[in-house]
Amino acid sequence: MMEMRDIVFSVVMVFSAFVLTYEWLGRFKYSPANSLIVLSAIVMVGALAAMILSVDMRLRRLEESIDSRDRSMRISLQSVEENIDHRMNEVTAVVEDALEAFNRRNYR
């Protein structure tokens, strides 16, 4: 989703391209009414602004995707950790029982 400031910056870019091109052509004694040059400068800056906004939107989507995968991985790791902890407790209990039984046999 585009933010309002991105749209404002794009409009400022296009407007400044118009003013810059119009004034620059007037200084070099070109006909300031040559609208093709001014129009092409505006289209070029508008396309650049659209490309920058497109890249920004793609980066935001990629960041959201990475965040969601990160959350998923954390949940999976927590589940695996709990499962391993439970199994380790079971194995520890079995080993302790076996040691107790072994110790009882040795003391008889």
N, C-alpha and C positions, 0 to 999 in steps of 0.2 A: 504494500500500500504506500502510495506516494504521500509525503508530507507536504503541507502547504508551503513551507519554506523552499522546498525543491522546485515547486511550480513557480514561485516568485523569482527565484534565482534564474530559472530558465527564461522567464519573460524579460528579466533585466538583461540577460545575455543577448537576446534577440533585439531588444530595443537599443542597447548600446552598439550592437553591430550596425544597425540602421544609421544611427547618428554618426558613428565613426566613419562609415563608408561615405555617407552623404557629405560630411564636412571635408573629408580627405580628398574626395574628388573635386570639390569646390576650390580647394587651395591650389591644386595643380592645374587650374584653368580648364579642367574638363567640364563638360556640360553637367551640372548637378542634376539635371533632369534625366540623365541616363539611368533609367529605372532598372535595366537588366542587370547592371553591376550591383546596384543596391539590393535588388531582389535576390540575386544569387548569394550575396554575402549573408542575407537574412536566412535563406534556406540552409546554407552551410552551418551557420551557428545554431539554428534550430535543430538540425540533424545531430550536431554534436551534443546539444543539450539532451535530446531524446536518447542518444546512445549512453550518455553518462547516467541518466535515470534508469535505463534498462539494466545496466551493469549493477547499479545500486540495488535494484529490486532482486536481481539474481543472487547477489551476495547475501541479502536478507533472507531469502528462501533457503540458501545453503546453510546459513547460520542456524535457522530454525530446525532444519533437518539434523544438523550435527547436535544441537541441544537435545532433540528428542531421542536420538541414538544414545547420547551420553546418559540420559535418564534411564533408558531401557537397559543399558549395560550395568548401571549402578544397581538397579533392581535385581537383575540376573545375578550379579556378583554377590549381593546380599543373600539371595536365596541359596546359592551354592555354598556360601560361607556357613549359613545355618545348617545346611544338610551335612557338610563335612564336620561341623562341631558336634552335631547329634551322633554321627557315626563314630567319631573319635571318643565320645563319652561311652558309647556302647562297647567299643574295643577296650577302653581303659577298664570298664567294669568287668569284662571277661578276664582280662589279664590279672586284675586284682583278685578275682575269685580263684583263678588258677594258682596264684602265688600263695593265697591263704591255704588252699588245699595242700599244696606242696609243703608249706611250713608245718601244717598239722601232722603230715606224715613223717616229717623229719624229727619232730619233737616226741613222737611216740616211742 
